[in-house]
């Protein structure tokens, strides 16, 4: 899947490159979260077709736009 923001380089990106770029964008939004945790999250996103079909920056932002599920907050109680 491509969109108007996906460059030809991003289409040829390997999993490690995609994961690094996605984690970098997540880190820009969440600078206090441990980088290793963000890399694990980016790896999990890359494993799903829905996210892998997007440019890494776009996938990170779309994932963040989903917010925290309502049931996640009750799990902490």
C-alpha angles and dihedrals in degrees: 000000000000133000135189092275097052112102124206089250090057090052089057095043117125123228094263093052093046091048093048093050092046092048090048091055092046089051090054088058097038106031094165095056114097110262092228090057090052091049090053089050091049090050090052091050091049090053090064120076091218093064099030089060090064130071108266094247091050093046091053093050094044090050091049091049089063090069126201114318115247092239091056092066092051090051089066094055 
